[in-house]
Every structure is written in C-alpha cells, then in structure tokens.
C-alpha cells in the first residue's frame, strides 16, 4: 500500500472559503473528538516514507497528471479572482476518478506573504494548500507543488540577484518546513517558468545573464530545502530550464543544482505553438505534425533522459479558441501516448476555462471534454 498517513490538525481553517453555494469546501472537517481521542492524537507521530528509489524510478511510477491551474496560482489574494471557485476535495475526487494519478498544484505565494525581512506566508494559506495536497495523497496520487506566477519578485538579473536569492531562501524554507514530514509522493517544483518577463527574449531562451542567474537561484532554493532536514534531505524536486522552454540554448546552459541525484527535469510544451497555444491554426494530425512531436520528444530524451535525468511534461495541451474538439482530441491522443512511450509523465494544463484549456467544469464537476480528458489520462 502507498497509503500516506498524516497528523490531522483539529479545527482546520476554512476562513477564506467562499460562502456561495456553488463553491466547494477546501477541507473536509472531522467530527470533534472526545478528550481521550485528543490525547491519543497529540501523542501520535506519523512521518511519511521516502523510499529508496531513484528519481527515474519515481517518475516511472507517477502516471499521467492534471493541472489545477488558475486557482492557488491566481495573482491576487482572492483566489477566485480569475473566475474559478476555490479548490475542493470533490474536484480532486473527480480528477482521480477520471484516471489521473498525478496532481500538479501551482501555487502563487506573493499575495499571501508578509514584508521583508521574514516574508512570512500566512498560516491559513498553508492550511488551505495542505487540505488539497493531503486529500490527493490519501488517494495515493503524486502531488507537485511549486512557486508559480511569482514573477513580480523573481527576476533573473545580476542587479536583483541578491535580494531575490534572499527571498527565495526565506520562502522555500517555509514551504519545505511545512511539508517536511510528507512522503515522497509529494514533489517540490522549484519554479514554474522562470524568466525575465516583458523582455524581447522572454520566450526565446532568455539571455546568458538570465540563464546564469537562474542556475544560482536553483542552488539557493535546493540548499534551503535540503537544510530543513527530515524527508526533505532526499525529496525529489522538479527543476525547469529557463522558462521551462524547449529552446536548445536553455537546455545547454542548464546546470543541475548541487549535482543533486534527486532532480527531475520539468518541461512545458504547448506544441506546436500555432495550434496548441497561439490558436491561429485549427488543424492538427498530419504525418508531419506527428513527426514534429516525435522529434521534440527525441531531443528531450537525448538532452536529459539519456543522461539519467527523468522528465515530467509539467504543462501541455491545446487551446480551444478555434480548434474543434475533434482536432484537439487527435492532438491529445498522440501527444500523451508519445510521452508515455518515451517515459515522460504528461501533466495536462487545465485553467478552468472551457473556451481555452478547461476540461472539467469546476462548479458542477461536469466534464466538458471527457474524451480529451481520457486521452490525457492515458494508461501506461
């Protein structure tokens, strides 16, 4: 059994949950225990397991995944500001029942964080994130949490390097300590798509300066995580090249932080761009299209997996602005299967918008695109 036991803290806070009837609760609350049960719980010490397996073995066990996007990663203190309800355990159940076995949980911390010098993250916010993490882990799902959409203060330049490294150290130390006792079914992804925003090179591989500074940031973060001890000494971590890009120079300049053996590479590929992300090409499925996907995955294999670095495709999918569901299904079926055949874990992006990347309606838990979801949750 992979079952993970956690200490259940009494009176978990739901203070930030919406009072709207169509917003699900963040946590499931257990009945108030009797006094003798309270005493027993206080004495209980349960620590999750870090198995003696390699990063490649862990990735091989993960299974295809789904992103709970535009939720905890909203650039606002109000996590419903982008139109989605608050994350719910019922939503996690629906994802699991569809066949997904990995949950990527993007998290933006900056809007629930205090000022310098401590940059203290609100304890209530940690509890809200933990509620979803623990529910997924209890279902034997792998869970990925990260630092996402915090680009406002994570700027990869020499000028801002010292202040950013200091804040990354403080924030990741808090994250690591809050999840220190969790099993290795919880994976830390250090940064989402680290890049210098609003620059000409933002999505074309960045600059040599940006790629060098990013390597320094990763060393700072991973050192902070490992120094918290416990299960974090050997926890698997996901690390992305500049912007999580498929541009070759970002791969060439990427350095595995501290030469750590527990590193997994994170890549994002909305590929091909005009069909999958730009939305200017409505058609996909020619022999040339399939060869292009195969060539991309072959490059990933050559640059990383052949060198002993396993890969998670942390974001992929196709936008539904002009492409039909039938075309998107062809793409999802081929892309997800091709990833699995290569040993790459595909984690489909879902931002909750059925006109873009949304696959499931988060208010009524109705699958708007069940066939695409089934293709994304391809069985090994």
C-alpha positions as CSV (number, residue, x, y, z in Angstrom):
1,X,0.0,0.0,0.0
2,X,1.1,3.5,-0.8
3,X,-1.3,5.0,1.8
4,X,0.1,8.1,3.4
5,X,-1.0,8.9,7.0
6,X,-0.9,12.5,8.2
7,X,-1.4,14.1,11.6
8,X,-4.9,15.6,11.4
9,X,-4.9,19.1,13.0
10,X,-8.1,19.9,14.8
11,X,-10.3,22.8,13.7
12,X,-8.7,23.3,10.2
13,X,-9.5,26.8,9.0
14,X,-12.0,27.4,6.2
15,X,-12.0,31.2,6.7
16,X,-11.1,32.0,3.1
17,X,-13.7,29.8,1.5
18,X,-16.5,31.4,-0.4
19,X,-19.9,31.3,1.2
20,X,-21.5,30.8,-2.3
21,X,-23.5,27.5,-2.6
22,X,-21.6,26.5,-5.7
23,X,-18.1,26.9,-4.1
24,X,-16.9,23.6,-2.6
25,X,-15.2,23.5,0.8
26,X,-11.4,23.4,0.9
27,X,-11.1,20.8,3.6
28,X,-13.3,18.0,5.0
29,X,-13.7,18.5,8.7
30,X,-13.7,15.5,11.0
31,X,-16.1,15.5,14.0
32,X,-14.7,16.9,17.2
33,X,-13.0,14.0,19.0
34,X,-13.6,13.1,22.7
35,X,-11.0,14.2,25.2
36,X,-9.3,10.7,25.3
37,X,-9.1,10.8,21.5
38,X,-7.5,14.2,21.6
39,X,-4.8,12.9,24.0
40,X,-4.1,10.0,21.7
41,X,-3.8,12.2,18.6
42,X,-1.4,14.5,20.4
43,X,0.9,11.6,21.2
44,X,0.8,10.2,17.6
45,X,3.8,10.9,15.4
46,X,3.4,9.8,11.8
47,X,6.0,10.5,9.2
48,X,5.6,9.8,5.5
49,X,8.1,7.5,3.8
50,X,10.9,8.5,1.5
51,X,11.5,5.3,-0.5
52,X,15.0,4.1,-1.5
53,X,14.3,4.7,-5.2
54,X,15.9,6.8,-7.8
55,X,14.3,9.9,-9.4
56,X,13.8,7.8,-12.6
57,X,12.1,5.0,-10.7
58,X,9.8,7.5,-9.1
59,X,8.9,9.2,-12.4
60,X,8.2,5.7,-13.9
61,X,5.6,5.2,-11.1
62,X,3.8,8.5,-11.3
63,X,1.2,8.2,-14.1
64,X,-0.3,11.0,-16.2
65,X,-1.4,14.1,-14.5
66,X,-3.7,17.1,-14.4
67,X,-3.0,20.8,-13.5
68,X,-5.3,22.6,-11.1
69,X,-4.5,25.9,-12.9
70,X,-5.8,29.4,-12.2
71,X,-6.7,28.6,-8.6
72,X,-4.0,28.9,-5.9
73,X,-1.8,30.4,-8.6
74,X,-4.0,33.5,-9.1
75,X,-2.1,36.8,-8.9
76,X,-4.4,38.1,-6.2
77,X,-5.2,37.5,-2.5
78,X,-8.6,36.4,-3.7
79,X,-8.0,33.1,-5.3
80,X,-11.4,33.2,-7.1
81,X,-10.4,36.5,-8.9
82,X,-9.8,34.6,-12.2
83,X,-13.3,33.1,-12.3
84,X,-12.8,29.7,-10.8
85,X,-14.2,28.5,-7.4
86,X,-11.9,27.7,-4.6
87,X,-10.2,24.3,-5.0
88,X,-12.2,21.5,-3.5
89,X,-11.6,17.9,-2.4
90,X,-14.6,16.9,-4.6
91,X,-12.7,18.2,-7.6
92,X,-9.7,16.1,-6.7
93,X,-12.0,13.1,-6.4
94,X,-13.3,13.8,-10.0
95,X,-9.8,14.1,-11.3
96,X,-8.8,10.8,-9.7
97,X,-11.9,9.0,-10.9
98,X,-11.1,10.1,-14.5
99,X,-7.9,8.2,-14.2
100,X,-5.3,10.9,-13.4
101,X,-2.7,9.8,-10.9
102,X,-0.6,12.9,-10.6
103,X,-1.9,16.3,-9.5
104,X,0.1,19.4,-10.2
105,X,-0.9,22.2,-7.8
106,X,0.5,25.5,-9.0
107,X,0.8,28.0,-6.0
108,X,1.5,31.7,-6.0
109,X,2.7,32.8,-2.6
110,X,3.4,36.5,-3.0
111,X,-0.1,37.7,-2.4
112,X,-0.3,35.8,0.9
113,X,3.1,36.9,2.1
114,X,4.4,39.5,4.6
115,X,7.1,42.0,4.0
116,X,10.9,41.8,4.5
117,X,12.9,40.6,6.2
118,X,10.9,37.4,7.0
119,X,8.5,37.2,4.1
120,X,6.1,35.2,6.3
121,X,3.5,33.3,4.4
122,X,0.0,33.3,6.1
123,X,-0.5,30.1,8.1
124,X,-4.1,29.9,6.9
125,X,-2.9,29.9,3.3
126,X,-0.6,27.0,4.1
127,X,-3.5,25.1,5.6
128,X,-5.7,25.7,2.5
129,X,-2.9,24.3,0.3
130,X,-2.3,21.4,2.6
131,X,-6.0,20.5,2.5
132,X,-5.8,19.7,-1.2
133,X,-2.4,18.1,-1.0
134,X,-3.3,15.8,1.8
135,X,-6.6,14.7,0.1
136,X,-4.8,13.8,-3.1
137,X,-2.0,12.0,-1.2
138,X,-4.6,10.0,0.7
139,X,-5.8,8.7,-2.7
140,X,-2.3,7.6,-3.5
141,X,-1.8,10.3,-6.0
142,X,1.5,12.1,-6.7
143,X,1.3,15.8,-5.9
144,X,3.5,18.5,-7.3
145,X,3.6,21.9,-5.6
146,X,5.7,24.9,-6.7
147,X,6.3,28.6,-6.8
148,X,4.1,29.8,-9.6
149,X,3.3,33.3,-11.0
150,X,5.6,35.0,-8.5
151,X,7.4,36.7,-11.4
152,X,7.0,40.1,-9.8
153,X,9.8,39.4,-7.3
154,X,11.7,36.6,-9.0
155,X,13.7,38.4,-11.6
156,X,16.8,36.7,-13.1
157,X,19.2,39.6,-13.4
158,X,22.5,40.3,-11.7
159,X,21.1,43.5,-10.3
160,X,18.3,41.8,-8.4
161,X,20.1,38.5,-7.7
162,X,21.0,39.2,-4.1
163,X,17.5,40.3,-3.0
164,X,15.8,37.6,-4.9
165,X,18.0,34.8,-3.6
166,X,17.4,36.1,0.0
167,X,13.6,36.0,-0.5
168,X,13.7,32.6,-2.3
169,X,15.6,31.2,0.6
170,X,13.1,32.5,3.2
171,X,10.0,31.4,1.2
172,X,11.3,28.0,0.3
173,X,12.5,27.3,3.8
174,X,8.9,27.9,5.0
175,X,7.4,25.7,2.3
176,X,9.9,22.9,3.0
177,X,9.3,23.1,6.8
178,X,5.5,22.9,6.3
179,X,5.8,19.8,4.2
180,X,8.9,18.3,5.7
181,X,7.2,15.1,7.1
182,X,5.2,14.3,3.9
183,X,6.1,11.2,1.9
184,X,7.9,11.2,-1.5
185,X,4.6,11.2,-3.2
186,X,4.9,15.0,-2.7
187,X,7.3,16.6,-5.1
188,X,8.7,20.1,-4.9
189,X,8.9,22.0,-8.2
190,X,11.3,24.9,-7.6
191,X,10.0,27.4,-10.0
192,X,7.3,27.3,-12.7
193,X,8.5,29.1,-15.9
194,X,11.4,31.3,-14.5
195,X,12.2,34.1,-16.9
196,X,12.6,37.9,-17.2
197,X,9.1,39.0,-18.0
198,X,8.3,41.6,-20.7
199,X,11.7,41.4,-22.4
200,X,12.3,40.5,-26.1
201,X,14.0,37.3,-25.1
202,X,11.3,36.2,-22.6
203,X,10.1,33.2,-24.7
204,X,13.1,32.7,-26.9
205,X,15.6,31.4,-24.4
206,X,16.4,34.5,-22.4
207,X,19.9,36.0,-22.1
208,X,23.1,34.4,-21.0
209,X,22.8,36.6,-17.9
210,X,19.3,35.3,-17.1
211,X,20.3,31.7,-17.6
212,X,23.3,32.0,-15.3
213,X,21.4,33.8,-12.6
214,X,18.6,31.2,-12.7
215,X,21.2,28.5,-12.0
216,X,22.2,30.4,-8.9
217,X,18.6,30.7,-7.8
218,X,18.2,27.0,-8.1
219,X,21.3,26.3,-6.0
220,X,19.9,28.7,-3.3
221,X,16.4,27.0,-3.3
222,X,17.6,23.4,-3.3
223,X,20.1,24.2,-0.5
224,X,17.3,25.8,1.5
225,X,15.1,22.7,1.1
226,X,17.8,20.2,2.0
227,X,18.8,22.2,5.1
228,X,15.3,21.7,6.6
229,X,16.2,18.1,7.1
230,X,13.8,15.2,7.6
231,X,12.3,13.8,4.4
232,X,13.4,16.9,2.6
233,X,17.0,15.7,2.6
234,X,16.1,13.3,-0.2
235,X,12.8,14.6,-1.5
236,X,12.5,14.5,-5.3
237,X,12.4,18.0,-6.8
238,X,11.5,19.2,-10.3
239,X,13.7,21.8,-11.9
240,X,12.9,23.7,-15.2
241,X,15.3,25.2,-17.7
242,X,14.8,28.9,-18.4
243,X,11.0,29.5,-18.9
244,X,10.6,25.6,-18.9
245,X,11.4,26.1,-22.5
246,X,12.2,23.7,-25.4
247,X,14.7,26.1,-26.8
248,X,18.0,24.3,-27.1
249,X,20.2,27.1,-25.5
250,X,18.2,26.9,-22.4
251,X,19.0,23.2,-22.1
252,X,22.6,23.7,-23.0
253,X,23.1,26.3,-20.2
254,X,21.1,24.5,-17.6
255,X,23.1,23.2,-14.6
256,X,21.7,20.6,-12.2
257,X,21.8,22.4,-8.8
258,X,24.4,20.9,-6.5
259,X,24.6,17.9,-8.9
260,X,21.7,16.5,-6.8
261,X,20.7,13.0,-7.7
262,X,17.1,13.6,-6.8
263,X,16.4,16.1,-9.6
264,X,13.6,15.7,-12.2
265,X,13.5,17.9,-15.2
266,X,10.4,19.9,-15.8
267,X,9.5,20.9,-19.4
268,X,6.4,22.7,-20.8
269,X,5.4,22.2,-24.4
270,X,2.3,23.7,-25.9
271,X,3.4,22.2,-29.2
272,X,3.1,23.0,-32.0
273,X,2.7,26.6,-30.9
274,X,0.2,27.9,-33.5
275,X,-2.2,25.0,-32.8
276,X,-1.7,24.4,-29.1
277,X,-1.2,27.9,-27.7
278,X,-1.5,30.7,-30.2
279,X,-4.7,29.3,-31.6
280,X,-4.1,30.5,-35.1
281,X,-4.0,27.1,-36.7
282,X,-7.2,25.0,-36.2
283,X,-5.9,21.7,-37.6
284,X,-3.6,19.0,-36.3
285,X,-2.8,15.4,-37.2
286,X,-0.8,15.2,-40.4
287,X,2.2,12.9,-40.7
288,X,4.4,16.0,-40.5
289,X,2.7,17.1,-37.3
290,X,3.3,13.7,-35.7
291,X,7.0,13.6,-36.9
292,X,7.5,17.0,-35.2
293,X,6.2,15.7,-31.9
294,X,8.4,12.7,-32.2
295,X,11.4,14.9,-33.0
296,X,10.8,17.1,-29.9
297,X,10.5,14.1,-27.6
298,X,13.6,12.6,-29.1
299,X,15.5,15.8,-28.3
300,X,14.2,15.7,-24.7
301,X,15.4,12.1,-24.4
302,X,18.9,13.0,-25.9
303,X,19.4,16.0,-23.7
304,X,18.1,14.7,-20.4
305,X,16.8,11.1,-20.1
306,X,19.8,9.6,-21.8
307,X,21.9,11.4,-19.3
308,X,20.0,9.9,-16.3
309,X,17.7,12.9,-15.8
310,X,14.0,11.9,-15.9
311,X,11.4,14.3,-17.3
312,X,7.9,15.4,-16.4
313,X,6.0,17.3,-19.1
314,X,4.6,19.7,-16.5
315,X,2.3,21.6,-18.9
316,X,0.9,20.7,-22.3
317,X,-2.4,20.8,-24.0
318,X,-4.2,22.7,-26.8
319,X,-6.3,25.8,-26.7
320,X,-9.9,25.6,-27.8
321,X,-10.4,29.1,-29.3
322,X,-10.8,27.9,-32.9
323,X,-9.7,24.3,-33.0
324,X,-12.6,21.8,-32.7
325,X,-12.8,19.2,-30.0
326,X,-12.1,16.5,-32.6
327,X,-8.8,18.1,-33.7
328,X,-7.8,18.6,-30.1
329,X,-8.6,15.0,-29.3
330,X,-6.3,13.9,-32.1
331,X,-3.5,16.0,-30.7
332,X,-4.1,14.9,-27.1
333,X,-4.2,11.2,-28.0
334,X,-1.0,11.3,-30.0
335,X,0.9,13.7,-27.6
336,X,0.1,11.9,-24.4
337,X,0.8,8.4,-25.8
338,X,4.1,9.6,-27.3
339,X,5.2,11.0,-23.9
340,X,4.3,7.8,-22.1
341,X,6.1,5.7,-24.6
342,X,9.2,7.8,-24.0
343,X,8.9,7.5,-20.2
344,X,7.9,11.2,-19.9
345,X,5.0,11.9,-17.5
346,X,2.4,14.2,-19.3
347,X,0.5,16.6,-17.0
348,X,-2.2,18.3,-19.0
349,X,-2.9,22.0,-18.4
350,X,-6.4,23.0,-17.3
351,X,-7.2,26.6,-16.4
352,X,-10.9,26.1,-15.8
353,X,-12.0,28.0,-19.0
354,X,-13.8,25.7,-21.4
355,X,-13.1,28.1,-24.2
356,X,-9.4,27.8,-23.6
357,X,-7.8,24.8,-21.8
358,X,-10.6,23.8,-19.4
359,X,-11.6,20.2,-19.5
360,X,-13.9,20.0,-16.4
361,X,-16.4,22.5,-15.1
362,X,-15.2,23.1,-11.5
363,X,-18.6,24.3,-10.2
364,X,-20.7,21.3,-11.2
365,X,-17.8,18.8,-11.8
366,X,-19.2,18.1,-15.3
367,X,-16.6,17.1,-17.9
368,X,-16.9,19.5,-20.8
369,X,-14.4,17.5,-22.9
370,X,-14.4,13.9,-21.5
371,X,-12.8,12.3,-24.5
372,X,-9.8,14.8,-24.4
373,X,-9.5,14.1,-20.6
374,X,-9.5,10.4,-21.2
375,X,-6.8,10.8,-23.8
376,X,-4.7,12.9,-21.4
377,X,-5.1,10.3,-18.7
378,X,-3.6,7.7,-21.0
379,X,-2.9,4.4,-19.2
380,X,0.6,3.1,-19.1
